[in-house]
Structure formats: C-alpha cells, structure tokens
Amino acid sequence: MNPWAQFYTPQSAGQLLVSAMHSKQADTVVDIGVGSGQLLRAARARWQDARLYAADIDHQHVEAARNCFPEAVCRKLDALRICLPAKLGLEEGQADVAVCNPPYLPVTDLPEIHDILRAADLHDCFSAKRVTTEIIFIAQNLRLLRPGGELAVIVPDGLATHSHYAELRQALCERHGLYRVIQLPDRFFAGTEARTHIFYLRKQGKPVSTIRLVGATPNGDLAEEVAIVPDSARTRLDYSFYAHAVSAPLATITLRDLGAEIVRGMFTHQECRKQAFPFFHTTDFKRFPDGRVIYPGHVDYPERWGARAGDILVPRVGARCLHYTAKVVSGQPVFTDCVYRIRVEARWRQAVWNALSSEAGRNWRIQAAHGVCARVLGKEVLLNFPTRVAE
C-alpha cells in the first residue's frame, strides 16, 4: 500500500476482474486509479484495439503507466474532483468499459462531492458521513461511462455487507444494473487482511432478475455460483454468507422470533481494567474452554452492566475469535463492548446454546460478520440467527 491508501492489485485479480466482464468489444477503456497497472494490463490484453485512459494522483504511478502503455492517455489527476472527465480528455458518457481498484480513505468535505454523486444518481443513498473514496470512484466511473457501459470495481467488505450501505446496494441494483459480485479471498492484497469484492455494473442498466454471487480462490479459480434476488442486496452481497446459508441451513426460527435480548457491553476493555469489578472480554473465552463461565460471588452494580447465570456470551468483534460461545454458570461479570450478552426465556436457553455453539452456528456467525480487517457481528444480523427449537 502507498501513502494514498491503495492496495495494489495482484496480477491474478486483474485477469479475474476483466475476464468476468460481459463486454465483448470496447472502443474506450478507463482506469482512474491505475496504481501498478495490473487492471489496465488485463484490459489491454482483452480489448486490444481499445483506446486506454488512465489517471492516478501519484506521479510515479502515472510515469510507470506511460512507460508501460505508451499508446494510452495517462495523466496525474485527483479523481475526487468534478473536472475529472475534462482533465482526462473524455466527455461524460463516452467510455465503454471502466475498471477500478480505488483507494480506501476518508473523504474530506469537498463541495464537489455532492455534484459528483448526483451526476451518477447516487446522491440519495446514504448519509453524508458515510461517503468514502471508493463510493466517489464508483460515481466518477459511472459519469465516464456511456449508458450501458460496464464497470468492474473492487470494493471493501463494508460496501457489500454493512447495513449503512443497504440503500446504496439497492440503488446500484435498480439504477445501474448490478448483476454480479465476486468475493475475493481474504488477505488477497499484500499488507492487509481486508476482505474485498468485485462489483459488476452496467450504467443505467435495467435491474436483473437474479444477481450472481461467486467466491474466488487465491489462484483465481471460481466456486459454484449462488443466485439471489435483487431485494436481498439490501441485506448483503457477500458470497460466503449466502453459500453457507444454502449448504447448511439451520431453521427458520430466529433469535428475534424467540424474543431474545441482545445487549452490547457498556465499557471498553481499557475502562474495565481500571476498575475493581470482575469483567469478561473476548480474550476470556479461552479461559473457559468448556464454555462454562464461572465467577465468584455477587457484585452490586447496575444490572445492565453485567451478565448473570443463564446468559449466553458471544464475541461482537474480532479477527479470530468470532467462533467462541460461552454461558454464564455463576457470578455476575461485567462484559466489555466487544461482547454481546444474549438473554432468552429459560425454556429456549438450551436450544439457543446448542445452535450457537454448534459447528454450523459458529460458521454462520463467522460468515455473517462484516468489516475490512477486524470483523464485526452486527446486532441486527445476530437477531436473525436461525435456531432449532423442539416442538
């Protein structure tokens, strides 16, 4: 990764991204975050007669692209500016194909951003505080494409899975014909454990009847596709979640159906360490390998802070701990904000415990989590956890 927060595209990813695109012919191909040039190289190999346009904010990348692609138009440009098409030498709506691996950086409050989003018909899909560079890059690519032109863009896991971007996913389906998502392997990009996906869109394309989801292996092989209806895109678009749901369904009765109370801890790990009361953090799951949490005595503090006998504890966030499950047998430990307390009626406790601690239940939670590095299991997602309940 360079100072502009670009994770360079491996050669295998460039070939995979381009090979899965539908466009058989292209006169004009654009890459506005050219980086190391792998996407542009793959595009040139497929559309050999196309005119290539490339841009990057890093002058070293631009110089390297000019040397590698002497026939291309390669310019040092800020892709977050409204003037991008003119500076690149293209009119809006001119390109046939766009490929992109955008940087992942917070967006400063530029007055032009709203105009860029509006031009791509994406201005009403999320709150202003949720705007990120990859969203602006998607919008800029859509501006450059002709109606029906095709975009393949690498996006972080949050855009595919987080509830904050539910309306954006819906808009991409309804307004720009999102038709396919490929989930790339974890740790596919050097220097990060980020989970990423490739979105395939057609500018102003009609909504498809089914969206094809597929997972990729590190060597570029593809798993068997899973088809979902566009309405499911609001929930999430990651292949691993739907593939697991198809291969190992648990049941239709969810924690929400059972009236489960799911509460996140009140205090951080650091805050708990400064206090004298006993507490339970994600690192404590290993202390109780049989899942039975035992703490001595009773502590007098607000009930909301702690867990009591019968409560089930699961990690809320973590990189490698989301498979753990524990149940409180005695004591009343405070649980940190990295842990969920699940409380259900006594008659459902064993069934919920069996489901959460089963191999299928552990895998469901792992696949349901989202995030770029440390994975987060959202409360609303966990409420949809399916469980078997005896009649």
C-alpha positions as CSV (number, residue, x, y, z in Angstrom):
1,M,0.0,0.0,0.0
2,N,1.2,3.5,-0.8
3,P,0.6,6.8,1.0
4,W,-2.7,7.2,-0.9
5,A,-4.1,4.0,0.7
6,Q,-4.1,2.0,-2.5
7,F,-3.8,-1.8,-2.1
8,Y,-2.1,-2.8,-5.3
9,T,-4.0,-5.3,-7.5
10,P,-2.3,-8.7,-7.9
11,Q,-2.0,-9.9,-11.5
12,S,-4.4,-12.8,-10.8
13,A,-7.0,-10.3,-9.6
14,G,-6.7,-8.1,-12.7
15,Q,-7.1,-11.1,-15.0
16,L,-10.1,-12.4,-13.0
17,L,-11.8,-9.0,-12.9
18,V,-11.5,-8.4,-16.6
19,S,-12.3,-11.9,-17.7
20,A,-15.6,-11.9,-15.9
21,M,-16.9,-8.8,-17.6
22,H,-19.6,-9.2,-20.3
23,S,-18.4,-6.6,-22.8
24,K,-17.1,-8.4,-25.9
25,Q,-16.0,-5.2,-27.6
26,A,-14.8,-1.8,-26.3
27,D,-13.5,1.3,-28.1
28,T,-12.6,3.1,-24.9
29,V,-11.4,1.7,-21.5
30,V,-10.8,3.8,-18.4
31,D,-8.9,3.2,-15.2
32,I,-8.9,6.2,-12.9
33,G,-6.8,4.7,-10.1
34,V,-4.2,2.9,-12.3
35,G,-1.8,2.1,-9.4
36,S,0.6,-0.6,-10.5
37,G,-1.3,-1.0,-13.8
38,Q,-2.5,-4.6,-13.5
39,L,-6.1,-3.8,-14.3
40,L,-5.1,-1.8,-17.4
41,R,-2.8,-4.5,-18.5
42,A,-5.5,-7.1,-18.3
43,A,-7.9,-4.8,-20.1
44,R,-5.4,-4.2,-22.9
45,A,-5.0,-7.9,-23.3
46,R,-8.7,-8.4,-23.7
47,W,-9.7,-5.3,-25.8
48,Q,-6.6,-4.9,-27.9
49,D,-7.9,-2.2,-30.1
50,A,-9.4,-0.1,-27.4
51,R,-8.1,3.4,-26.6
52,L,-6.8,3.4,-23.0
53,Y,-7.3,6.2,-20.5
54,A,-5.6,6.1,-17.1
55,A,-5.3,8.5,-14.2
56,D,-3.7,8.5,-10.7
57,I,-2.9,11.1,-8.1
58,D,0.6,9.6,-7.6
59,H,3.0,10.9,-10.3
60,Q,5.2,7.8,-10.0
61,H,2.2,5.6,-11.0
62,V,1.5,7.9,-13.9
63,E,5.1,7.8,-15.2
64,A,5.1,4.0,-14.8
65,A,1.8,3.7,-16.7
66,R,3.2,6.0,-19.5
67,N,6.2,3.8,-19.9
68,C,4.2,0.6,-19.8
69,F,1.3,1.8,-22.0
70,P,2.8,4.4,-24.4
71,E,-0.3,4.3,-26.6
72,A,-2.5,5.3,-23.6
73,V,-3.6,8.7,-22.2
74,C,-2.1,8.7,-18.7
75,R,-2.5,11.8,-16.5
76,K,-1.8,12.8,-12.9
77,L,-5.3,13.7,-11.6
78,D,-7.3,13.8,-8.4
79,A,-10.2,11.5,-9.1
80,L,-12.3,13.3,-6.4
81,R,-12.7,16.4,-8.5
82,I,-15.7,17.2,-10.6
83,C,-13.5,18.2,-13.5
84,L,-12.0,14.7,-13.9
85,P,-13.6,13.9,-17.3
86,A,-12.4,17.1,-18.9
87,K,-8.9,16.8,-17.4
88,L,-8.6,13.3,-18.6
89,G,-9.7,14.3,-22.1
90,L,-13.0,12.5,-22.1
91,E,-16.6,13.6,-22.3
92,E,-19.0,12.3,-19.8
93,G,-20.8,9.2,-21.1
94,Q,-18.0,8.3,-23.6
95,A,-16.3,5.2,-22.2
96,D,-17.4,1.7,-23.0
97,V,-15.6,-0.1,-20.1
98,A,-14.2,1.1,-16.7
99,V,-12.0,-1.0,-14.4
100,C,-11.1,0.3,-11.0
101,N,-9.4,-0.6,-7.7
102,P,-9.9,2.6,-5.7
103,P,-8.0,3.8,-2.6
104,Y,-9.7,3.5,0.8
105,L,-9.5,6.8,2.5
106,P,-11.9,9.1,4.4
107,V,-13.4,11.8,2.2
108,T,-12.8,15.4,3.2
109,D,-15.7,17.9,2.9
110,L,-15.3,18.9,-0.7
111,P,-18.3,20.8,-2.1
112,E,-17.9,19.0,-5.4
113,I,-18.7,15.6,-4.0
114,H,-22.4,16.0,-3.9
115,D,-22.4,17.1,-7.5
116,I,-20.4,14.0,-8.5
117,L,-22.8,11.7,-6.7
118,R,-25.8,13.5,-8.2
119,A,-24.4,13.1,-11.7
120,A,-24.2,9.3,-11.1
121,D,-27.7,9.2,-9.4
122,L,-26.2,8.1,-6.1
123,H,-26.7,11.2,-4.1
124,D,-29.7,10.0,-2.0
125,C,-28.4,6.5,-1.0
126,F,-26.6,7.2,2.3
127,S,-25.8,9.9,4.8
128,A,-23.1,12.4,4.1
129,K,-20.9,11.0,6.9
130,R,-20.8,7.6,5.2
131,V,-19.2,8.9,1.9
132,T,-15.9,7.2,1.2
133,T,-13.4,7.4,-1.6
134,E,-14.5,4.1,-3.1
135,I,-18.1,5.5,-3.5
136,I,-16.8,8.6,-5.2
137,F,-14.7,6.5,-7.5
138,I,-17.8,4.4,-8.4
139,A,-19.7,7.6,-9.2
140,Q,-16.9,9.0,-11.3
141,N,-16.6,5.9,-13.3
142,L,-20.4,5.9,-13.9
143,R,-20.0,9.5,-15.1
144,L,-17.4,8.5,-17.6
145,L,-19.3,5.5,-18.9
146,R,-21.9,5.7,-21.7
147,P,-25.4,4.3,-20.9
148,G,-25.0,0.6,-20.9
149,G,-21.2,0.8,-20.4
150,E,-19.7,-1.7,-17.9
151,L,-17.9,-1.1,-14.7
152,A,-16.0,-3.6,-12.6
153,V,-14.7,-2.2,-9.3
154,I,-13.0,-3.7,-6.3
155,V,-14.8,-2.6,-3.1
156,P,-14.2,-3.2,0.6
157,D,-16.4,-5.6,2.6
158,G,-18.4,-2.8,4.2
159,L,-20.0,-1.8,0.9
160,A,-21.1,-5.4,0.4
161,T,-22.3,-6.2,3.9
162,H,-22.8,-3.2,6.2
163,S,-26.3,-2.0,6.9
164,H,-25.1,1.6,6.4
165,Y,-24.9,0.9,2.7
166,A,-28.2,-1.1,2.2
167,E,-29.7,1.7,0.2
168,L,-26.6,2.1,-1.9
169,R,-26.6,-1.6,-2.8
170,Q,-30.3,-1.3,-3.7
171,A,-29.6,1.8,-5.9
172,L,-26.8,0.0,-7.7
173,C,-29.1,-2.8,-8.5
174,E,-32.1,-0.7,-9.5
175,R,-30.3,2.2,-11.3
176,H,-27.1,0.7,-12.6
177,G,-27.9,-3.0,-13.2
178,L,-25.5,-4.6,-10.7
179,Y,-25.5,-8.2,-12.0
180,R,-22.6,-10.0,-10.4
181,V,-20.3,-9.9,-7.3
182,I,-17.1,-11.9,-6.9
183,Q,-15.8,-12.3,-3.3
184,L,-12.0,-12.3,-3.3
185,P,-10.0,-14.4,-0.9
186,D,-9.1,-12.9,2.5
187,R,-5.5,-11.5,2.6
188,F,-5.5,-11.4,-1.2
189,F,-3.9,-8.0,-1.2
190,A,-0.4,-7.7,0.2
191,G,-0.2,-5.8,3.5
192,T,-3.8,-6.2,4.6
193,E,-6.2,-8.8,5.8
194,A,-9.1,-6.9,4.2
195,R,-11.9,-8.8,2.7
196,T,-12.8,-7.4,-0.7
197,H,-15.3,-7.9,-3.5
198,I,-15.7,-7.1,-7.2
199,F,-19.0,-5.4,-8.2
200,Y,-20.1,-5.6,-11.8
201,L,-22.4,-2.9,-13.0
202,R,-23.9,-1.5,-16.2
203,K,-24.6,2.2,-16.2
204,Q,-28.3,2.9,-16.2
205,G,-28.8,-0.8,-16.9
206,K,-32.1,-2.5,-16.1
207,P,-32.3,-4.5,-12.9
208,V,-31.5,-8.2,-13.4
209,S,-33.8,-10.9,-12.2
210,T,-31.0,-12.6,-10.2
211,I,-27.6,-11.4,-9.0
212,R,-24.9,-14.0,-9.4
213,L,-22.5,-14.3,-6.4
214,V,-19.3,-16.3,-6.6
215,G,-16.2,-16.8,-4.5
216,A,-12.7,-16.9,-5.8
217,T,-9.7,-18.9,-4.6
218,P,-6.2,-17.4,-4.3
219,N,-5.2,-18.8,-7.7
220,G,-8.2,-17.3,-9.4
221,D,-10.5,-20.4,-9.6
222,L,-14.2,-19.7,-9.1
223,A,-16.6,-21.6,-6.8
224,E,-20.1,-22.6,-7.8
225,E,-22.3,-19.6,-8.2
226,V,-25.2,-18.7,-5.9
227,A,-28.1,-16.7,-7.3
228,I,-30.0,-14.2,-5.1
229,V,-32.9,-11.9,-5.9
230,P,-32.1,-8.2,-6.1
231,D,-34.1,-7.5,-2.9
232,S,-31.6,-9.5,-1.0
233,A,-28.9,-7.0,-1.9
234,R,-30.2,-4.6,0.8
235,T,-29.2,-7.2,3.3
236,R,-25.8,-8.1,1.9
237,L,-23.9,-9.2,-1.2
238,D,-21.1,-11.5,0.1
239,Y,-20.9,-14.9,-1.5
240,S,-19.7,-16.7,1.7
241,F,-22.8,-15.7,3.6
242,Y,-25.3,-17.0,1.1
243,A,-23.2,-20.1,0.1
244,H,-23.2,-21.1,3.8
245,A,-26.9,-20.4,4.2
246,V,-27.6,-22.7,1.2
247,S,-25.2,-25.5,2.2
248,A,-26.0,-25.6,5.9
249,P,-29.4,-24.1,6.8
250,L,-30.3,-24.3,10.4
251,A,-34.0,-23.5,10.6
252,T,-36.4,-20.6,10.2
253,I,-36.9,-19.7,13.8
254,T,-34.6,-16.8,14.7
255,L,-33.4,-15.2,17.9
256,R,-35.7,-12.3,17.0
257,D,-38.6,-14.8,16.8
258,L,-37.8,-16.1,20.3
259,G,-37.7,-12.5,21.8
260,A,-34.0,-12.7,22.6
261,E,-32.5,-9.6,24.2
262,I,-29.1,-8.9,22.7
263,V,-27.0,-6.2,24.5
264,R,-23.6,-4.9,23.8
265,G,-21.3,-4.2,26.8
266,M,-21.2,-0.7,28.3
267,F,-17.4,-0.3,28.8
268,T,-14.2,-0.7,26.8
269,H,-11.6,-3.3,27.8
270,Q,-9.4,-0.5,29.0
271,E,-12.1,1.0,31.1
272,C,-12.9,-2.3,32.7
273,R,-9.2,-2.9,33.5
274,K,-9.1,0.4,35.5
275,Q,-12.0,-0.8,37.7
276,A,-12.0,-3.3,40.6
277,F,-15.0,-5.3,39.3
278,P,-14.7,-8.7,37.5
279,F,-15.2,-8.4,33.8
280,F,-15.4,-10.6,30.7
281,H,-13.6,-9.7,27.4
282,T,-13.1,-11.6,24.1
283,T,-9.7,-12.8,25.4
284,D,-11.6,-14.5,28.3
285,F,-13.4,-17.0,26.1
286,K,-10.2,-19.1,26.1
287,R,-10.2,-19.2,29.9
288,F,-13.3,-21.3,29.9
289,P,-12.7,-24.0,27.2
290,D,-15.9,-25.8,28.0
291,G,-17.9,-22.7,27.6
292,R,-19.0,-22.5,31.3
293,V,-18.2,-19.1,32.7
294,I,-17.8,-19.2,36.5
295,Y,-17.1,-16.1,38.5
296,P,-17.2,-16.0,42.3
297,G,-19.8,-14.1,44.4
298,H,-22.2,-11.3,43.5
299,V,-21.2,-7.7,42.7
300,D,-23.6,-4.7,43.4
301,Y,-23.8,-2.6,40.2
302,P,-26.5,-1.8,37.7
303,E,-27.9,-5.0,36.1
304,R,-27.4,-3.6,32.6
305,W,-23.6,-3.7,33.1
306,G,-23.3,-7.4,33.7
307,A,-24.2,-10.9,32.8
308,R,-25.9,-13.4,35.1
309,A,-26.4,-17.1,35.3
310,G,-28.2,-18.4,32.2
311,D,-26.9,-15.6,29.9
312,I,-25.0,-16.5,26.7
313,L,-22.0,-14.5,25.7
314,V,-20.6,-14.3,22.1
315,P,-17.9,-12.0,20.6
316,R,-19.1,-8.9,18.8
317,V,-15.9,-8.0,17.2
318,G,-12.5,-9.7,16.5
319,A,-10.2,-11.1,13.8
320,R,-10.0,-14.7,15.0
321,C,-12.4,-15.1,18.0
322,L,-15.9,-14.9,16.5
323,H,-16.3,-18.7,16.7
324,Y,-16.4,-18.7,20.5
325,T,-19.5,-19.1,22.7
326,A,-19.9,-19.1,26.5
327,K,-22.7,-19.3,29.0
328,V,-22.6,-17.9,32.5
329,V,-23.0,-20.5,35.2
330,S,-22.3,-18.4,38.2
331,G,-21.2,-14.9,39.2
332,Q,-22.1,-11.6,37.6
333,P,-19.2,-10.4,35.4
334,V,-19.3,-7.1,33.6
335,F,-18.9,-7.7,29.8
336,T,-17.0,-5.3,27.6
337,D,-18.3,-3.6,24.5
338,C,-16.6,-6.3,22.4
339,V,-19.0,-8.9,23.7
340,Y,-22.8,-9.5,23.3
341,R,-25.0,-10.7,26.1
342,I,-27.8,-12.9,24.8
343,R,-30.8,-13.4,27.1
344,V,-33.7,-15.6,26.3
345,E,-36.5,-17.3,28.2
346,A,-35.4,-20.3,30.2
347,R,-37.3,-22.7,28.0
348,W,-35.3,-21.7,25.0
349,R,-31.8,-21.5,26.5
350,Q,-30.6,-24.9,25.7
351,A,-31.8,-24.8,22.1
352,V,-30.2,-21.4,21.6
353,W,-27.0,-22.6,23.2
354,N,-26.9,-25.8,21.1
355,A,-27.4,-23.7,17.9
356,L,-24.8,-21.0,18.7
357,S,-22.1,-23.4,19.9
358,S,-22.6,-25.9,17.0
359,E,-20.2,-26.0,14.1
360,A,-23.0,-24.7,11.8
361,G,-23.8,-21.9,14.2
362,R,-20.1,-20.9,14.6
363,N,-19.7,-20.8,10.8
364,W,-22.9,-18.8,10.4
365,R,-21.6,-16.1,12.8
366,I,-18.2,-16.0,11.2
367,Q,-19.7,-15.6,7.7
368,A,-22.3,-13.1,8.9
369,A,-19.7,-10.8,10.3
370,H,-18.5,-7.9,8.2
371,G,-15.6,-5.5,8.2
372,V,-12.3,-4.7,6.5
373,C,-9.8,-6.2,9.0
374,A,-11.4,-6.9,12.4
375,R,-14.7,-8.5,11.7
376,V,-17.9,-7.1,13.4
377,L,-21.1,-9.1,14.0
378,G,-23.9,-6.6,13.9
379,K,-26.8,-6.9,16.4
380,E,-29.5,-6.8,13.7
381,V,-27.7,-9.6,11.9
382,L,-27.4,-11.7,15.1
383,L,-31.1,-11.3,15.8
384,N,-31.6,-13.2,12.5
385,F,-29.5,-16.1,13.7
386,P,-31.5,-19.3,12.9
387,T,-32.0,-21.9,15.7
388,R,-33.8,-25.2,16.0
389,V,-36.4,-25.3,18.7
390,A,-38.1,-28.5,19.7
391,E,-41.9,-28.5,19.4
